[in-house]
Amino acid sequence: MHHYLTALRRYPQIEVRGKGMMIGIDVKDGDVAKQVVSDCFQQGLLLGACGTGGQVIKLIPPLTIEDVYLAKGLNIVVAAVEHALANAKISADTGAEADTETLREAK
């Protein structure tokens, strides 16, 4: 399963850990994890968030899953993580711009 999740290595804030078919994706933010779980659910994939603050997405597919279905599910997960991180970055950027604008108005 790890080789399916290599696309997430480009994000330094994400840690993929686990053994065999039990994998955790630590996104370091409970809100991001919640968004990933929600996006996946909307696409028919059932996941759960766990860990401190719900920041770890747990993947525990059946041991008998066919490769084609595993790949499909993990592609959904990767896309959802990337989407949630992009939204989190946009939110963070928007907040920073708003703070800068407030400072300009205060002068």
N, C-alpha and C positions, 0 to 999 in steps of 0.2 A: 504494500500500500504506500510505503514511503516514496517510491519512485513516481507515483501518480501525483504526489503533492510537491514535487520539486519546484514548481512555479512559485510557490510561496516563499522560497528561500530568499528571494530578492527583497523581501520586507524584513528589515532587521528587528522590528518589534515583535515578529511572530516566531514562536518556537513550536516545532512539530516534534512530539515525543511519543513513545510507546513501543510496544512489541507486537509482532504478528499482526493480527486483525484488530487489536485494541489500540487506537491512536487518539491522542489529544492534541488539539491545535490551540495553543495559548496565544490569544490575541491581545492580552494585557489590558483589556477594557471590556467590562461587562456589557456596556451599551452596544459595542461593536459585535460582540458575541450574540447578543439578543437579536440584532439585525440580521446576522448570518443565519441563525436558526429560523427566523421568520421568513427570510427570502427562500431558504431551502424548503420549508414547509409549503410555501405557495407553489413550488414546483414539484410537490409530491414526495419530498425526501424528509424523513423524520429523523431529527437530531436532537441533542440535548446539550445545554450549557451546564457546567459544573465548576467546582473549584471555588476559591475565594473570590467573592464578588461576581461569580458566574462568568468568569473570563476565559474558561477553557471549553472548547467545543469538543464533545466526545463522539468518536466514530467507532461503532462496534457492529459492523455488518455480519450477517450470518457466515459461518465458515464455509458453507456450500454455495455461496453466491458465484454466479458465472462471471467471468472476466468482463464481458461486455456490459453487464449491469453495474459492476464495480466501477469501471471506467466512467460510465455515464453519471453515476452518483457522485464520484469524486470530481468530475468536471463541474457539476452543479455547485459543489462545495467551494472549489477554487474560485469560480465566478462570483459566488455570493460573498466570499471573503474580500475579494478585490473590490467589489461594489461597495461593501460596508466601509472598507478603509478609505475609498475615494470620498464617500459621503462624510466620514469623520474628518478627513482633511479639509474638505470644503467648509464644514461647520467650524473647524478650528480657524481656518483662514478668514472666514466671514467675521468671526468673533474678534480676531486681531484687527481687522479693518475697522470694525465698529468702534473698538477702543481707541484707535488712532484718530478717527473722526471725532469722537467725543473730546479728546484732548485738544484738537484744533479748535473746536467750538468753544472750549473753556478759555482759550487765550483771548 
